[in-house]
Amino acid sequence: MKNTPLLNKHLELGAKMAEFAGYNMPISYAGIKEEHRCVREGVGVFDVSHMGEFIIRGKEALDLIQLVTSNDASKLAIGDAQYSCLPNDKGGIVDDLLVYRLDEDQCSEGERAYMLVVNASNIEKDWDWISKHNRFDTKMINISEQSALLAIQGPKAIEALQSLTEINLSDIKYYTFKKGRFAGLDNVLISATGYTGSGGFELYIKNEDAPALWEAIFEAGKDLGIQPIGLGARDTLRMEMGYCLYGHEIDDTTSPIEAGLSWITKLKKGPFNSSEIFIAQKENGTANKLVGFIMEGRRVPRQGYTLEDAEGNTIGRVTSGTQSPSLDKAIGIGYVPKAFSKSETDIYVNIRDKKYKGQVVKLPFYKAG
Amino acid sequence: MTFPEDLKYTKEHEWVRIEGDVATIGVTDFAQSELGDIVYVDIDTEGQELAREEVFGTVEAVKTVSDLFMPLSGTVDSINEKLEDAPDLVNSDPYGDGWMVKIKLSDESEIGDLLSAEAYQELVT
């Protein structure tokens, strides 16, 4: 099992640790509900150094990225980030990812540079998949093992971090980034992105700088009650937003169209992996749709549970579920046929041959403010 | 983590307090810590006679769900009504206000099979 450079910090803080995607990761510190509330109302810090990072650099870097990803990377200016996915050639998803267009300091004339940020569980699979398609004048570098990533999330993130840098953090618009000096470290990539729905930043750094950065952030945010947040709350936060998690809502067999990711599937940008399949699905519709639902009672839907109609016919399956700390209700996400996908449709979760009623709602579950 | 001496334990992480032919049952400090924030305790077996190791209820935590097993054979006599509104009592006071059911024992000879505090502590640490 691999460790992040912050293992000792987590152990000192008494984190509950568990294996996730081959990494020994903090699941919770003070408790999921408490950590969740901290991010929604204040500011919290996640060690997500397990995530993978690839640098794609060369004269045809954009051609490679356009072929393997579904979103339109030609729209990215230097300093922009984009959510996207890697379709396979059967209309499924190899992984979802972020695409950053980097500055060209390291580039020769005519070259471009990008960074792809992928799920830890898929690093090898993604690398092989993209390499296989790299018939271009473009180099790929896997920097996953050398890179650490901290996410500082919550409405008080700017206030907590501003004293650590001369860059005006409120100037960094959602899904853009700046590179610069931060907490005494050079070349920190400061990205206004995240997986919580509560705003904030993600900071990409070298492994060896992670412990010092972690300490500087907790010192700077002390008066705001900054807290460490584990993967448990990361999951409840993303579920309240209806964000997809690979291995749950999306996988090698689900299409981005049925997963509600049409907005990152740009069918007019030119051919890319599976684009023909997606064009047909867009025209004819998909059989199933990903929906969110709120339970009437207190039993919690979990991944793999069957979804049923009122007569007890199987109509779909749950992909994720939890007790929503913000709503104080049990919530679920799952695939159902189009006919059951409208808001306020009653659906039933089968939990050990007992039916529990829920109602389809519009995502996200959590609306800020 | 505490392991009160006056209780008996099971490898399913439940504790048992024997008073005559009545046993009070809950989950251990270790169990509540492993489960994390408990959001619902679902017990619908009141009045039923169940055998040892049968499921008498379910506990839902934010992250996971777990069955509750009868540590001894008996009839579920009463359930802790406080947990309906405050399931987090299981987290904050697992051996006190976080108790789950009281059962009337049907075979007191089974008590000898339960673990001592020391044996249980050894199992989980």
Interface residues (C-beta under 8 A of the other chain):
Chain A: K16 I27 S28 G31 I32 K33 G232 D235 T236 R298 R299 V300 R302 T322 Q323 P325 A330
Chain B: S33 G36 D37 V39 Y40 D42 T58 E60 V62 K63 T64 V65 N91
